[in-house]
Amino acid sequence: MEFNKESLKKTFPTLAKELESEENKVDIRSVRTDIGTGENAASARFAHYTPDVIDFVRRCDNEEQAEEIIAYLEKRGGIKSQCAERLRKQLKEKGVRSFGPKKEADYYLKRGEQ
């Protein structure tokens, strides 16, 4: 099915408006035919990044999950007891979103180039 610009505007006015707007543009910097090379380049921003306790808490949906993360990292020696207590206090007083917005699945892949 072929469309010229005018027939696209008549048939799909909202889509045509979105395509012409500057609001939803995505820069394409290069094209890769090798999947491995593309994946490595896309995630280069976080190549040597190690998530911390806040990164893990930000993936939680609720306070119970966040408490599990804090307890696990405290037990394994990933965070000190003093840090765990400060995190628990913040969690209890201000809630799980006080640590930042929720990090969705593929967070690092999606933001690797930003």
C-alpha positions in Angstrom: 0.0 0.0 0.0 1.5 3.4 -1.0 0.6 6.8 0.4 1.7 10.2 -0.7 1.9 12.9 1.8 -1.6 14.4 1.2 -3.4 11.0 1.2 -1.6 10.1 4.4 -2.8 13.4 6.0 -6.4 12.7 4.9 -6.4 9.0 6.0 -4.3 9.3 9.2 -4.3 12.9 10.3 -3.0 12.2 13.8 -0.2 10.0 12.5 0.8 12.5 9.9 0.9 15.2 12.6 3.1 13.1 14.8 5.5 12.2 11.9 5.9 15.9 11.1 6.3 17.2 14.6 9.7 17.7 16.2 8.5 16.2 19.5 9.2 12.5 18.9 12.4 12.5 16.9 15.0 9.9 17.4 18.5 10.4 16.0 19.9 7.5 14.1 23.7 7.8 14.4 24.6 4.6 12.5 23.4 1.3 11.2 24.9 -2.0 12.2 24.3 -5.4 10.6 26.0 -7.3 13.3 23.8 -7.7 16.4 26.6 -8.2 18.9 28.4 -5.0 17.8 25.1 -3.1 18.1 24.3 -4.4 21.5 27.8 -3.6 22.8 27.7 0.0 21.4 24.2 0.6 22.8 25.1 -0.4 26.4 28.6 1.3 26.4 27.4 4.1 28.7 27.0 1.6 31.5 29.9 -0.7 30.5 31.8 -0.5 33.9 28.8 0.6 36.0 28.0 -1.5 39.1 24.5 -1.0 40.4 24.3 0.0 44.1 21.5 -0.5 46.7 19.5 2.5 45.5 19.5 1.1 41.9 18.1 -2.2 43.2 15.5 -0.5 45.5 14.4 1.6 42.5 13.4 -1.6 40.7 11.0 -2.5 43.5 7.2 -2.1 43.3 6.6 -1.7 47.0 8.1 -1.3 50.4 8.2 -5.0 51.2 10.3 -5.7 48.1 12.7 -2.8 49.0 13.0 -4.2 52.6 14.0 -7.6 51.2 16.7 -6.0 49.0 18.1 -4.0 52.0 18.1 -7.0 54.3 19.7 -9.2 51.7 22.5 -6.7 50.9 23.1 -6.1 54.6 23.3 -9.9 55.3 25.7 -10.4 52.4 27.9 -7.5 53.4 27.0 -5.3 50.4 26.0 -2.5 52.7 26.8 -1.8 56.4 24.2 -2.0 59.1 24.3 1.8 59.6 23.5 2.4 55.9 20.8 -0.2 56.0 19.1 1.5 59.0 19.2 4.9 57.2 17.6 3.3 54.1 14.9 1.6 56.3 14.1 4.9 58.0 13.7 6.7 54.6 11.7 3.8 53.3 9.3 3.8 56.3 9.0 7.6 56.4 8.9 8.6 52.8 8.2 5.4 50.8 9.9 3.4 48.1 9.6 6.2 45.4 11.6 8.6 47.6 14.7 6.8 46.3 13.8 7.8 42.7 11.4 6.8 39.9 11.0 3.1 39.2 13.6 1.6 37.0 11.8 -0.5 34.4 13.0 -3.7 32.7 15.9 -3.0 30.2 16.6 0.3 31.9 20.3 0.2 31.2 19.8 -0.9 27.6 17.3 1.8 26.9 19.4 4.5 28.4 22.8 3.3 27.3 23.2 5.9 24.6 21.5 8.9 26.3 
